[in-house]
Structures are given as C-alpha cells and as structure tokens.
Amino acid sequence: MQNQRDPRIGSRREAASALPLAELAKAPAPAKAPAPAPVKPETSVAPQPGAEVRGARILLEALIEEGVDTIFGYPGGAILHVYDELAHVRDRMNHVLVRHEQGAVHAAEGYARSSGKV
C-alpha cells in the first residue's frame, strides 16, 4: 500500500519558493514594538481598603498579622498564587525553600522545636 499525497497540498519546496528572494528583500521591515515601561516594585504595605485583593495576598497578610515571620514550602500547582504574592511581602516574611513537600513538614517542626515559635 502506497501513501497517496493530497494534491491540494504542495511540497515544502514549492511553499519556500513561492516568493522570489528579490521580493522578500523589498518587503518593509516589521515595525518595532514600543519598549515596555519600567516596572516599579510594589511596596510591601497592606492593600488599601476597598481595593481588589487576591486570596493569596489575604492569606499572607493574615499570617503576618498573627506574627508569622517564617514559612516553609515547595512551589507548584495550586500554591503558585501564594508564591506570586510572597514576592511582595518578602521584607516581612522569610521563606525556606525545601526540596520535597514532606521535607517542609520536618523542617518546620524542627524550626518550631528549636526556636520555640509555633
């Protein structure tokens, strides 16, 4: 059984030679996109009243209000929104990155026992 080529589809060589090189050279250069405005880092203050706030930010602000200054974790999946917001509060909260989810539990328990913080 031999593969039959669809006659409506040309070869790659035909598609590549559809426009002569001279015509391609005459084509105008694509317009350059304007440079993006510099991004100012957000200050690490609580959101203004009435402002729209994500749940991840609310979680981190609640932890800070309760006196939490160190968290242990492993980014991925559903927790990524928290890690996005964690960058905005990094001067008020420390994050210990672990190599495995279960390692975070052991590290946090060891930290709590040795520091006396719960």
C-alpha positions as CSV (number, residue, x, y, z in Angstrom):
1,M,0.0,0.0,0.0
2,Q,1.5,3.3,-1.1
3,N,0.9,6.6,0.6
4,Q,-1.1,8.9,-1.6
5,R,-0.2,12.6,-1.3
6,D,-3.1,15.1,-1.2
7,P,-2.8,17.1,-4.5
8,R,-4.2,20.2,-2.7
9,I,-1.1,20.4,-0.5
10,G,2.1,21.4,-2.2
11,S,5.6,20.4,-1.2
12,R,7.7,22.4,1.2
13,R,10.0,23.3,-1.6
14,E,7.1,24.8,-3.5
15,A,6.0,26.8,-0.5
16,A,9.5,28.1,0.1
17,S,9.9,29.2,-3.5
18,A,6.5,30.9,-3.7
19,L,8.1,34.4,-3.3
20,P,11.4,35.1,-5.0
21,L,14.2,36.4,-2.8
22,A,14.1,39.8,-4.6
23,E,10.5,40.3,-3.5
24,L,11.3,39.3,0.1
25,A,14.1,41.9,0.2
26,K,11.7,44.6,-0.9
27,A,9.3,43.9,1.9
28,P,9.3,46.6,4.6
29,A,10.8,45.7,8.0
30,P,8.3,44.9,10.6
31,A,7.5,47.8,13.0
32,K,9.3,47.7,16.3
33,A,7.1,47.4,19.3
34,P,7.5,50.2,21.8
35,A,9.7,49.5,24.8
36,P,7.8,48.4,27.8
37,A,7.6,50.9,30.7
38,P,9.9,50.1,33.6
39,V,8.1,48.1,36.3
40,K,8.2,49.7,39.8
41,P,8.3,47.1,42.6
42,E,5.3,47.2,44.8
43,T,5.7,48.4,48.3
44,S,5.1,45.8,51.0
45,V,2.2,47.6,52.7
46,A,-1.2,46.2,53.3
47,P,-3.6,46.8,50.4
48,Q,-5.8,49.9,50.5
49,P,-9.3,49.5,51.8
50,G,-11.8,48.8,49.0
51,A,-9.0,47.6,46.6
52,E,-9.5,44.3,44.8
53,V,-7.2,41.8,46.5
54,R,-6.4,38.1,45.7
55,G,-6.9,35.4,48.2
56,A,-3.2,34.6,48.3
57,R,-2.5,38.2,49.5
58,I,-5.2,37.9,52.1
59,L,-3.6,34.7,53.4
60,L,-0.1,36.2,53.6
61,E,-1.4,39.4,55.3
62,A,-3.3,37.2,57.9
63,L,-0.2,35.2,58.6
64,I,1.8,38.4,59.1
65,E,-0.9,39.8,61.5
66,E,-0.7,36.6,63.5
67,G,3.1,37.1,63.9
68,V,4.3,34.5,61.4
69,D,7.7,35.5,60.1
70,T,9.0,32.3,58.5
71,I,7.2,29.8,56.3
72,F,8.4,26.6,54.7
73,G,7.3,25.3,51.3
74,Y,7.7,23.9,47.9
75,P,6.1,25.8,45.0
76,G,3.9,24.1,42.5
77,G,0.3,23.7,41.3
78,A,-2.4,25.4,43.3
79,I,0.0,27.2,45.6
80,L,1.7,29.3,42.9
81,H,-0.6,32.3,43.5
82,V,0.8,32.4,47.1
83,Y,4.3,32.4,45.8
84,D,3.5,35.3,43.4
85,E,2.3,37.4,46.3
86,L,5.1,36.2,48.6
87,A,7.5,38.4,46.5
88,H,5.5,41.5,47.6
89,V,6.0,40.7,51.3
90,R,9.5,39.4,51.3
91,D,10.7,42.1,53.6
92,R,8.2,41.0,56.3
93,M,8.3,37.2,55.8
94,N,11.0,34.7,55.2
95,H,10.5,31.6,53.0
96,V,12.5,28.5,53.4
97,L,12.5,26.6,50.1
98,V,12.7,22.8,50.5
99,R,13.4,20.1,48.0
100,H,10.4,17.9,48.9
101,E,6.9,18.6,50.3
102,Q,7.4,16.2,53.2
103,G,10.8,17.9,53.9
104,A,8.9,21.1,54.6
105,V,6.9,19.5,57.3
106,H,10.1,18.1,59.0
107,A,12.0,21.4,58.6
108,A,9.1,23.4,60.1
109,E,8.8,21.0,63.0
110,G,12.5,21.2,63.7
111,Y,12.4,25.0,63.4
112,A,9.4,25.2,65.8
113,R,11.1,22.9,68.4
114,S,14.5,24.6,68.3
115,S,13.2,28.2,68.2
116,G,10.2,27.9,70.5
117,K,8.0,29.5,67.9
118,V,4.7,27.8,66.9
